[in-house]
């Protein structure tokens, strides 16, 4: 079952939308697992890059200062 915003679903049902249309609308605006996974991978890459810079920076400064 896809992720769905129950508040949006309930509001659409109260407004008179059919169950199918209310469900599709609530599923369309809910964040998907695919997007969350992509964001997590991007964060992992940025963390790795920042860690590498932090580790290498003192050596670069030492080399330039000599």
mmCIF file of the N, C-alpha and C atoms, coordinates in Angstrom:
data_MODEL
# 
_entry.id   MODEL 
# 
loop_
_atom_site.group_PDB 
_atom_site.id 
_atom_site.type_symbol 
_atom_site.label_atom_id 
_atom_site.label_alt_id 
_atom_site.label_comp_id 
_atom_site.label_asym_id 
_atom_site.label_entity_id 
_atom_site.label_seq_id 
_atom_site.pdbx_PDB_ins_code 
_atom_site.Cartn_x 
_atom_site.Cartn_y 
_atom_site.Cartn_z 
_atom_site.occupancy 
_atom_site.B_iso_or_equiv 
_atom_site.pdbx_formal_charge 
_atom_site.auth_seq_id 
_atom_site.auth_comp_id 
_atom_site.auth_asym_id 
_atom_site.auth_atom_id 
_atom_site.pdbx_PDB_model_num 
ATOM 1   N N  . UNK A 1 1  ? 0.849   -1.182 0.000  1.00 0.00 ? 1  UNK A N  1 
ATOM 2   C CA . UNK A 1 1  ? 0.000   0.000  0.000  1.00 0.00 ? 1  UNK A CA 1 
ATOM 3   C C  . UNK A 1 1  ? 0.891   1.240  0.000  1.00 0.00 ? 1  UNK A C  1 
ATOM 4   N N  . UNK A 1 2  ? 0.679   2.173  -0.921 1.00 0.00 ? 2  UNK A N  1 
ATOM 5   C CA . UNK A 1 2  ? 1.483   3.387  -0.963 1.00 0.00 ? 2  UNK A CA 1 
ATOM 6   C C  . UNK A 1 2  ? 1.200   4.288  0.236  1.00 0.00 ? 2  UNK A C  1 
ATOM 7   N N  . UNK A 1 3  ? 2.167   5.160  0.494  1.00 0.00 ? 3  UNK A N  1 
ATOM 8   C CA . UNK A 1 3  ? 2.013   6.118  1.579  1.00 0.00 ? 3  UNK A CA 1 
ATOM 9   C C  . UNK A 1 3  ? 0.913   7.108  1.215  1.00 0.00 ? 3  UNK A C  1 
ATOM 10  N N  . UNK A 1 4  ? 0.098   7.505  2.214  1.00 0.00 ? 4  UNK A N  1 
ATOM 11  C CA . UNK A 1 4  ? -1.029  8.388  1.935  1.00 0.00 ? 4  UNK A CA 1 
ATOM 12  C C  . UNK A 1 4  ? -1.225  9.328  3.111  1.00 0.00 ? 4  UNK A C  1 
ATOM 13  N N  . UNK A 1 5  ? -1.566  10.575 2.831  1.00 0.00 ? 5  UNK A N  1 
ATOM 14  C CA . UNK A 1 5  ? -1.870  11.534 3.882  1.00 0.00 ? 5  UNK A CA 1 
ATOM 15  C C  . UNK A 1 5  ? -3.332  11.399 4.270  1.00 0.00 ? 5  UNK A C  1 
ATOM 16  N N  . UNK A 1 6  ? -3.561  10.854 5.447  1.00 0.00 ? 6  UNK A N  1 
ATOM 17  C CA . UNK A 1 6  ? -4.937  10.568 5.856  1.00 0.00 ? 6  UNK A CA 1 
ATOM 18  C C  . UNK A 1 6  ? -5.753  11.849 6.061  1.00 0.00 ? 6  UNK A C  1 
ATOM 19  N N  . UNK A 1 7  ? -5.107  12.936 6.486  1.00 0.00 ? 7  UNK A N  1 
ATOM 20  C CA . UNK A 1 7  ? -5.847  14.193 6.688  1.00 0.00 ? 7  UNK A CA 1 
ATOM 21  C C  . UNK A 1 7  ? -6.408  14.706 5.365  1.00 0.00 ? 7  UNK A C  1 
ATOM 22  N N  . UNK A 1 8  ? -5.597  14.623 4.312  1.00 0.00 ? 8  UNK A N  1 
ATOM 23  C CA . UNK A 1 8  ? -6.058  15.067 2.998  1.00 0.00 ? 8  UNK A CA 1 
ATOM 24  C C  . UNK A 1 8  ? -7.161  14.150 2.484  1.00 0.00 ? 8  UNK A C  1 
ATOM 25  N N  . UNK A 1 9  ? -6.994  12.864 2.698  1.00 0.00 ? 9  UNK A N  1 
ATOM 26  C CA . UNK A 1 9  ? -8.007  11.900 2.269  1.00 0.00 ? 9  UNK A CA 1 
ATOM 27  C C  . UNK A 1 9  ? -9.341  12.191 2.964  1.00 0.00 ? 9  UNK A C  1 
ATOM 28  N N  . UNK A 1 10 ? -9.308  12.383 4.281  1.00 0.00 ? 10 UNK A N  1 
ATOM 29  C CA . UNK A 1 10 ? -10.532 12.651 5.040  1.00 0.00 ? 10 UNK A CA 1 
ATOM 30  C C  . UNK A 1 10 ? -11.188 13.960 4.593  1.00 0.00 ? 10 UNK A C  1 
ATOM 31  N N  . UNK A 1 11 ? -10.383 14.977 4.351  1.00 0.00 ? 11 UNK A N  1 
ATOM 32  C CA . UNK A 1 11 ? -10.939 16.267 3.923  1.00 0.00 ? 11 UNK A CA 1 
ATOM 33  C C  . UNK A 1 11 ? -11.608 16.150 2.559  1.00 0.00 ? 11 UNK A C  1 
ATOM 34  N N  . UNK A 1 12 ? -10.984 15.430 1.653  1.00 0.00 ? 12 UNK A N  1 
ATOM 35  C CA . UNK A 1 12 ? -11.574 15.257 0.325  1.00 0.00 ? 12 UNK A CA 1 
ATOM 36  C C  . UNK A 1 12 ? -12.881 14.454 0.405  1.00 0.00 ? 12 UNK A C  1 
ATOM 37  N N  . UNK A 1 13 ? -12.893 13.436 1.264  1.00 0.00 ? 13 UNK A N  1 
ATOM 38  C CA . UNK A 1 13 ? -14.115 12.644 1.413  1.00 0.00 ? 13 UNK A CA 1 
ATOM 39  C C  . UNK A 1 13 ? -15.246 13.503 1.968  1.00 0.00 ? 13 UNK A C  1 
ATOM 40  N N  . UNK A 1 14 ? -14.932 14.349 2.951  1.00 0.00 ? 14 UNK A N  1 
ATOM 41  C CA . UNK A 1 14 ? -15.957 15.228 3.518  1.00 0.00 ? 14 UNK A CA 1 
ATOM 42  C C  . UNK A 1 14 ? -16.449 16.245 2.502  1.00 0.00 ? 14 UNK A C  1 
ATOM 43  N N  . UNK A 1 15 ? -15.567 16.660 1.602  1.00 0.00 ? 15 UNK A N  1 
ATOM 44  C CA . UNK A 1 15 ? -15.951 17.645 0.579  1.00 0.00 ? 15 UNK A CA 1 
ATOM 45  C C  . UNK A 1 15 ? -16.803 17.025 -0.516 1.00 0.00 ? 15 UNK A C  1 
ATOM 46  N N  . UNK A 1 16 ? -16.887 15.700 -0.527 1.00 0.00 ? 16 UNK A N  1 
ATOM 47  C CA . UNK A 1 16 ? -17.770 15.055 -1.485 1.00 0.00 ? 16 UNK A CA 1 
ATOM 48  C C  . UNK A 1 16 ? -17.067 14.315 -2.611 1.00 0.00 ? 16 UNK A C  1 
ATOM 49  N N  . UNK A 1 17 ? -15.768 14.208 -2.572 1.00 0.00 ? 17 UNK A N  1 
ATOM 50  C CA . UNK A 1 17 ? -15.053 13.469 -3.613 1.00 0.00 ? 17 UNK A CA 1 
ATOM 51  C C  . UNK A 1 17 ? -15.278 11.976 -3.423 1.00 0.00 ? 17 UNK A C  1 
ATOM 52  N N  . UNK A 1 18 ? -15.189 11.249 -4.519 1.00 0.00 ? 18 UNK A N  1 
ATOM 53  C CA . UNK A 1 18 ? -15.341 9.793  -4.415 1.00 0.00 ? 18 UNK A CA 1 
ATOM 54  C C  . UNK A 1 18 ? -14.137 9.218  -3.674 1.00 0.00 ? 18 UNK A C  1 
ATOM 55  N N  . UNK A 1 19 ? -14.314 8.015  -3.167 1.00 0.00 ? 19 UNK A N  1 
ATOM 56  C CA . UNK A 1 19 ? -13.240 7.378  -2.395 1.00 0.00 ? 19 UNK A CA 1 
ATOM 57  C C  . UNK A 1 19 ? -11.985 7.196  -3.249 1.00 0.00 ? 19 UNK A C  1 
ATOM 58  N N  . UNK A 1 20 ? -12.169 6.790  -4.503 1.00 0.00 ? 20 UNK A N  1 
ATOM 59  C CA . UNK A 1 20 ? -11.029 6.559  -5.395 1.00 0.00 ? 20 UNK A CA 1 
ATOM 60  C C  . UNK A 1 20 ? -10.259 7.847  -5.665 1.00 0.00 ? 20 UNK A C  1 
ATOM 61  N N  . UNK A 1 21 ? -10.981 8.927  -5.955 1.00 0.00 ? 21 UNK A N  1 
ATOM 62  C CA . UNK A 1 21 ? -10.323 10.213 -6.232 1.00 0.00 ? 21 UNK A CA 1 
ATOM 63  C C  . UNK A 1 21 ? -9.634  10.767 -4.993 1.00 0.00 ? 21 UNK A C  1 
ATOM 64  N N  . UNK A 1 22 ? -10.265 10.641 -3.845 1.00 0.00 ? 22 UNK A N  1 
ATOM 65  C CA . UNK A 1 22 ? -9.662  11.127 -2.601 1.00 0.00 ? 22 UNK A CA 1 
ATOM 66  C C  . UNK A 1 22 ? -8.391  10.348 -2.273 1.00 0.00 ? 22 UNK A C  1 
ATOM 67  N N  . UNK A 1 23 ? -8.420  9.042  -2.493 1.00 0.00 ? 23 UNK A N  1 
ATOM 68  C CA . UNK A 1 23 ? -7.243  8.202  -2.229 1.00 0.00 ? 23 UNK A CA 1 
ATOM 69  C C  . UNK A 1 23 ? -6.094  8.559  -3.173 1.00 0.00 ? 23 UNK A C  1 
ATOM 70  N N  . UNK A 1 24 ? -6.381  8.715  -4.455 1.00 0.00 ? 24 UNK A N  1 
ATOM 71  C CA . UNK A 1 24 ? -5.341  9.053  -5.434 1.00 0.00 ? 24 UNK A CA 1 
ATOM 72  C C  . UNK A 1 24 ? -4.721  10.417 -5.135 1.00 0.00 ? 24 UNK A C  1 
ATOM 73  N N  . UNK A 1 25 ? -5.547  11.391 -4.739 1.00 0.00 ? 25 UNK A N  1 
ATOM 74  C CA . UNK A 1 25 ? -5.026  12.717 -4.412 1.00 0.00 ? 25 UNK A CA 1 
ATOM 75  C C  . UNK A 1 25 ? -4.131  12.669 -3.181 1.00 0.00 ? 25 UNK A C  1 
ATOM 76  N N  . UNK A 1 26 ? -4.526  11.913 -2.184 1.00 0.00 ? 26 UNK A N  1 
ATOM 77  C CA . UNK A 1 26 ? -3.730  11.801 -0.958 1.00 0.00 ? 26 UNK A CA 1 
ATOM 78  C C  . UNK A 1 26 ? -2.418  11.069 -1.221 1.00 0.00 ? 26 UNK A C  1 
ATOM 79  N N  . UNK A 1 27 ? -2.428  10.076 -2.102 1.00 0.00 ? 27 UNK A N  1 
ATOM 80  C CA . UNK A 1 27 ? -1.197  9.353  -2.439 1.00 0.00 ? 27 UNK A CA 1 
ATOM 81  C C  . UNK A 1 27 ? -0.269  10.205 -3.299 1.00 0.00 ? 27 UNK A C  1 
ATOM 82  N N  . UNK A 1 28 ? -0.841  11.081 -4.143 1.00 0.00 ? 28 UNK A N  1 
ATOM 83  C CA . UNK A 1 28 ? -0.027  11.892 -5.052 1.00 0.00 ? 28 UNK A CA 1 
ATOM 84  C C  . UNK A 1 28 ? 0.827   12.913 -4.311 1.00 0.00 ? 28 UNK A C  1 
ATOM 85  N N  . UNK A 1 29 ? 0.329   13.466 -3.229 1.00 0.00 ? 29 UNK A N  1 
ATOM 86  C CA . UNK A 1 29 ? 1.092   14.502 -2.523 1.00 0.00 ? 29 UNK A CA 1 
ATOM 87  C C  . UNK A 1 29 ? 1.954   13.940 -1.406 1.00 0.00 ? 29 UNK A C  1 
ATOM 88  N N  . UNK A 1 30 ? 1.817   12.676 -1.089 1.00 0.00 ? 30 UNK A N  1 
ATOM 89  C CA . UNK A 1 30 ? 2.627   12.064 -0.022 1.00 0.00 ? 30 UNK A CA 1 
ATOM 90  C C  . UNK A 1 30 ? 4.038   11.808 -0.544 1.00 0.00 ? 30 UNK A C  1 
ATOM 91  N N  . UNK A 1 31 ? 5.047   11.986 0.314  1.00 0.00 ? 31 UNK A N  1 
ATOM 92  C CA . UNK A 1 31 ? 6.423   11.699 -0.128 1.00 0.00 ? 31 UNK A CA 1 
ATOM 93  C C  . UNK A 1 31 ? 6.598   10.206 -0.379 1.00 0.00 ? 31 UNK A C  1 
ATOM 94  N N  . UNK A 1 32 ? 7.341   9.894  -1.411 1.00 0.00 ? 32 UNK A N  1 
ATOM 95  C CA . UNK A 1 32 ? 7.538   8.471  -1.711 1.00 0.00 ? 32 UNK A CA 1 
ATOM 96  C C  . UNK A 1 32 ? 8.865   7.987  -1.137 1.00 0.00 ? 32 UNK A C  1 
ATOM 97  N N  . UNK A 1 33 ? 8.976   6.701  -0.947 1.00 0.00 ? 33 UNK A N  1 
ATOM 98  C CA . UNK A 1 33 ? 10.209  6.114  -0.433 1.00 0.00 ? 33 UNK A CA 1 
ATOM 99  C C  . UNK A 1 33 ? 11.367  6.330  -1.389 1.00 0.00 ? 33 UNK A C  1 
ATOM 100 N N  . UNK A 1 34 ? 11.069  6.375  -2.673 1.00 0.00 ? 34 UNK A N  1 
ATOM 101 C CA . UNK A 1 34 ? 12.119  6.563  -3.681 1.00 0.00 ? 34 UNK A CA 1 
ATOM 102 C C  . UNK A 1 34 ? 12.832  7.896  -3.472 1.00 0.00 ? 34 UNK A C  1 
ATOM 103 N N  . UNK A 1 35 ? 12.072  8.964  -3.246 1.00 0.00 ? 35 UNK A N  1 
ATOM 104 C CA . UNK A 1 35 ? 12.673  10.287 -3.053 1.00 0.00 ? 35 UNK A CA 1 
ATOM 105 C C  . UNK A 1 35 ? 13.442  10.347 -1.742 1.00 0.00 ? 35 UNK A C  1 
ATOM 106 N N  . UNK A 1 36 ? 12.922  9.716  -0.715 1.00 0.00 ? 36 UNK A N  1 
ATOM 107 C CA . UNK A 1 36 ? 13.616  9.720  0.572  1.00 0.00 ? 36 UNK A CA 1 
ATOM 108 C C  . UNK A 1 36 ? 14.929  8.958  0.489  1.00 0.00 ? 36 UNK A C  1 
ATOM 109 N N  . UNK A 1 37 ? 14.946  7.860  -0.243 1.00 0.00 ? 37 UNK A N  1 
ATOM 110 C CA . UNK A 1 37 ? 16.171  7.096  -0.422 1.00 0.00 ? 37 UNK A CA 1 
ATOM 111 C C  . UNK A 1 37 ? 17.218  7.875  -1.199 1.00 0.00 ? 37 UNK A C  1 
ATOM 112 N N  . UNK A 1 38 ? 16.779  8.602  -2.222 1.00 0.00 ? 38 UNK A N  1 
ATOM 113 C CA . UNK A 1 38 ? 17.712  9.413  -3.011 1.00 0.00 ? 38 UNK A CA 1 
ATOM 114 C C  . UNK A 1 38 ? 18.303  10.525 -2.160 1.00 0.00 ? 38 UNK A C  1 
ATOM 115 N N  . UNK A 1 39 ? 17.499  11.119 -1.305 1.00 0.00 ? 39 UNK A N  1 
ATOM 116 C CA . UNK A 1 39 ? 18.010  12.181 -0.425 1.00 0.00 ? 39 UNK A CA 1 
ATOM 117 C C  . UNK A 1 39 ? 19.027  11.625 0.557  1.00 0.00 ? 39 UNK A C  1 
ATOM 118 N N  . UNK A 1 40 ? 18.787  10.430 1.074  1.00 0.00 ? 40 UNK A N  1 
ATOM 119 C CA . UNK A 1 40 ? 19.715  9.819  2.023  1.00 0.00 ? 40 UNK A CA 1 
ATOM 120 C C  . UNK A 1 40 ? 21.047  9.506  1.355  1.00 0.00 ? 40 UNK A C  1 
ATOM 121 N N  . UNK A 1 41 ? 21.012  9.002  0.113  1.00 0.00 ? 41 UNK A N  1 
ATOM 122 C CA . UNK A 1 41 ? 22.253  8.711  -0.605 1.00 0.00 ? 41 UNK A CA 1 
ATOM 123 C C  . UNK A 1 41 ? 23.030  9.989  -0.883 1.00 0.00 ? 41 UNK A C  1 
ATOM 124 N N  . UNK A 1 42 ? 22.316  11.047 -1.243 1.00 0.00 ? 42 UNK A N  1 
ATOM 125 C CA . UNK A 1 42 ? 22.977  12.331 -1.521 1.00 0.00 ? 42 UNK A CA 1 
ATOM 126 C C  . UNK A 1 42 ? 23.636  12.866 -0.253 1.00 0.00 ? 42 UNK A C  1 
ATOM 127 N N  . UNK A 1 43 ? 22.968  12.724 0.872  1.00 0.00 ? 43 UNK A N  1 
ATOM 128 C CA . UNK A 1 43 ? 23.527  13.167 2.139  1.00 0.00 ? 43 UNK A CA 1 
ATOM 129 C C  . UNK A 1 43 ? 24.765  12.350 2.491  1.00 0.00 ? 43 UNK A C  1 
ATOM 130 N N  . UNK A 1 44 ? 24.745  11.045 2.220  1.00 0.00 ? 44 UNK A N  1 
ATOM 131 C CA . UNK A 1 44 ? 25.910  10.199 2.472  1.00 0.00 ? 44 UNK A CA 1 
ATOM 132 C C  . UNK A 1 44 ? 27.108  10.651 1.645  1.00 0.00 ? 44 UNK A C  1 
ATOM 133 N N  . UNK A 1 45 ? 26.881  10.988 0.388  1.00 0.00 ? 45 UNK A N  1 
ATOM 134 C CA . UNK A 1 45 ? 27.964  11.445 -0.481 1.00 0.00 ? 45 UNK A CA 1 
ATOM 135 C C  . UNK A 1 45 ? 28.530  12.760 0.034  1.00 0.00 ? 45 UNK A C  1 
ATOM 136 N N  . UNK A 1 46 ? 27.667  13.680 0.411  1.00 0.00 ? 46 UNK A N  1 
ATOM 137 C CA . UNK A 1 46 ? 28.147  14.966 0.923  1.00 0.00 ? 46 UNK A CA 1 
ATOM 138 C C  . UNK A 1 46 ? 28.908  14.798 2.231  1.00 0.00 ? 46 UNK A C  1 
ATOM 139 N N  . UNK A 1 47 ? 28.462  13.903 3.075  1.00 0.00 ? 47 UNK A N  1 
ATOM 140 C CA . UNK A 1 47 ? 29.165  13.639 4.326  1.00 0.00 ? 47 UNK A CA 1 
ATOM 141 C C  . UNK A 1 47 ? 30.552  13.079 4.051  1.00 0.00 ? 47 UNK A C  1 
ATOM 142 N N  . UNK A 1 48 ? 30.648  12.164 3.100  1.00 0.00 ? 48 UNK A N  1 
ATOM 143 C CA . UNK A 1 48 ? 31.932  11.577 2.729  1.00 0.00 ? 48 UNK A CA 1 
ATOM 144 C C  . UNK A 1 48 ? 32.871  12.656 2.186  1.00 0.00 ? 48 UNK A C  1 
ATOM 145 N N  . UNK A 1 49 ? 32.359  13.524 1.314  1.00 0.00 ? 49 UNK A N  1 
ATOM 146 C CA . UNK A 1 49 ? 33.185  14.578 0.722  1.00 0.00 ? 49 UNK A CA 1 
ATOM 147 C C  . UNK A 1 49 ? 33.685  15.549 1.784  1.00 0.00 ? 49 UNK A C  1 
ATOM 148 N N  . UNK A 1 50 ? 32.813  15.945 2.690  1.00 0.00 ? 50 UNK A N  1 
ATOM 149 C CA . UNK A 1 50 ? 33.195  16.872 3.746  1.00 0.00 ? 50 UNK A CA 1 
ATOM 150 C C  . UNK A 1 50 ? 34.218  16.238 4.681  1.00 0.00 ? 50 UNK A C  1 
ATOM 151 N N  . UNK A 1 51 ? 34.045  14.984 5.004  1.00 0.00 ? 51 UNK A N  1 
ATOM 152 C CA . UNK A 1 51 ? 35.003  14.279 5.864  1.00 0.00 ? 51 UNK A CA 1 
ATOM 153 C C  . UNK A 1 51 ? 36.377  14.222 5.210  1.00 0.00 ? 51 UNK A C  1 
ATOM 154 N N  . UNK A 1 52 ? 36.409  13.952 3.918  1.00 0.00 ? 52 UNK A N  1 
ATOM 155 C CA . UNK A 1 52 ? 37.674  13.899 3.192  1.00 0.00 ? 52 UNK A CA 1 
ATOM 156 C C  . UNK A 1 52 ? 38.371  15.252 3.213  1.00 0.00 ? 52 UNK A C  1 
ATOM 157 N N  . UNK A 1 53 ? 37.619  16.311 3.001  1.00 0.00 ? 53 UNK A N  1 
ATOM 158 C CA . UNK A 1 53 ? 38.200  17.658 3.020  1.00 0.00 ? 53 UNK A CA 1 
ATOM 159 C C  . UNK A 1 53 ? 38.750  17.984 4.401  1.00 0.00 ? 53 UNK A C  1 
ATOM 160 N N  . UNK A 1 54 ? 38.007  17.665 5.438  1.00 0.00 ? 54 UNK A N  1 
ATOM 161 C CA . UNK A 1 54 ? 38.449  17.962 6.804  1.00 0.00 ? 54 UNK A CA 1 
ATOM 162 C C  . UNK A 1 54 ? 39.726  17.199 7.146  1.00 0.00 ? 54 UNK A C  1 
ATOM 163 N N  . UNK A 1 55 ? 39.838  15.953 6.679  1.00 0.00 ? 55 UNK A N  1 
ATOM 164 C CA . UNK A 1 55 ? 41.016  15.148 6.967  1.00 0.00 ? 55 UNK A CA 1 
ATOM 165 C C  . UNK A 1 55 ? 42.230  15.642 6.179  1.00 0.00 ? 55 UNK A C  1 
ATOM 166 N N  . UNK A 1 56 ? 42.047  16.031 4.934  1.00 0.00 ? 56 UNK A N  1 
ATOM 167 C CA . UNK A 1 56 ? 43.170  16.427 4.084  1.00 0.00 ? 56 UNK A CA 1 
ATOM 168 C C  . UNK A 1 56 ? 43.621  17.872 4.279  1.00 0.00 ? 56 UNK A C  1 
ATOM 169 N N  . UNK A 1 57 ? 42.755  18.734 4.750  1.00 0.00 ? 57 UNK A N  1 
ATOM 170 C CA . UNK A 1 57 ? 43.063  20.162 4.846  1.00 0.00 ? 57 UNK A CA 1 
ATOM 171 C C  . UNK A 1 57 ? 44.303  20.470 5.706  1.00 0.00 ? 57 UNK A C  1 
ATOM 172 N N  . UNK A 1 58 ? 44.476  19.895 6.888  1.00 0.00 ? 58 UNK A N  1 
ATOM 173 C CA . UNK A 1 58 ? 45.697  20.200 7.659  1.00 0.00 ? 58 UNK A CA 1 
ATOM 174 C C  . UNK A 1 58 ? 46.980  19.829 6.907  1.00 0.00 ? 58 UNK A C  1 
ATOM 175 N N  . UNK A 1 59 ? 46.976  18.726 6.179  1.00 0.00 ? 59 UNK A N  1 
ATOM 176 C CA . UNK A 1 59 ? 48.156  18.337 5.401  1.00 0.00 ? 59 UNK A CA 1 
ATOM 177 C C  . UNK A 1 59 ? 48.453  19.328 4.295  1.00 0.00 ? 59 UNK A C  1 
ATOM 178 N N  . UNK A 1 60 ? 47.425  19.810 3.643  1.00 0.00 ? 60 UNK A N  1 
ATOM 179 C CA . UNK A 1 60 ? 47.604  20.804 2.575  1.00 0.00 ? 60 UNK A CA 1 
ATOM 180 C C  . UNK A 1 60 ? 48.163  22.099 3.166  1.00 0.00 ? 60 UNK A C  1 
ATOM 181 N N  . UNK A 1 61 ? 47.615  22.540 4.283  1.00 0.00 ? 61 UNK A N  1 
ATOM 182 C CA . UNK A 1 61 ? 48.105  23.760 4.909  1.00 0.00 ? 61 UNK A CA 1 
ATOM 183 C C  . UNK A 1 61 ? 49.560  23.593 5.360  1.00 0.00 ? 61 UNK A C  1 
ATOM 184 N N  . UNK A 1 62 ? 49.889  22.423 5.904  1.00 0.00 ? 62 UNK A N  1 
ATOM 185 C CA . UNK A 1 62 ? 51.264  22.158 6.356  1.00 0.00 ? 62 UNK A CA 1 
ATOM 186 C C  . UNK A 1 62 ? 52.235  22.235 5.171  1.00 0.00 ? 62 UNK A C  1 
ATOM 187 N N  . UNK A 1 63 ? 51.811  21.645 4.055  1.00 0.00 ? 63 UNK A N  1 
ATOM 188 C CA . UNK A 1 63 ? 52.653  21.639 2.846  1.00 0.00 ? 63 UNK A CA 1 
ATOM 189 C C  . UNK A 1 63 ? 52.867  23.050 2.316  1.00 0.00 ? 63 UNK A C  1 
ATOM 190 N N  . UNK A 1 64 ? 51.827  23.865 2.319  1.00 0.00 ? 64 UNK A N  1 
ATOM 191 C CA . UNK A 1 64 ? 51.930  25.237 1.820  1.00 0.00 ? 64 UNK A CA 1 
ATOM 192 C C  . UNK A 1 64 ? 52.782  26.095 2.760  1.00 0.00 ? 64 UNK A C  1 
ATOM 193 N N  . UNK A 1 65 ? 52.669  25.880 4.052  1.00 0.00 ? 65 UNK A N  1 
ATOM 194 C CA . UNK A 1 65 ? 53.392  26.686 5.026  1.00 0.00 ? 65 UNK A CA 1 
ATOM 195 C C  . UNK A 1 65 ? 54.889  26.391 5.038  1.00 0.00 ? 65 UNK A C  1 
ATOM 196 N N  . UNK A 1 66 ? 55.306  25.201 4.604  1.00 0.00 ? 66 UNK A N  1 
ATOM 197 C CA . UNK A 1 66 ? 56.733  24.870 4.618  1.00 0.00 ? 66 UNK A CA 1 
ATOM 198 C C  . UNK A 1 66 ? 57.497  25.530 3.580  1.00 0.00 ? 66 UNK A C  1 
# 
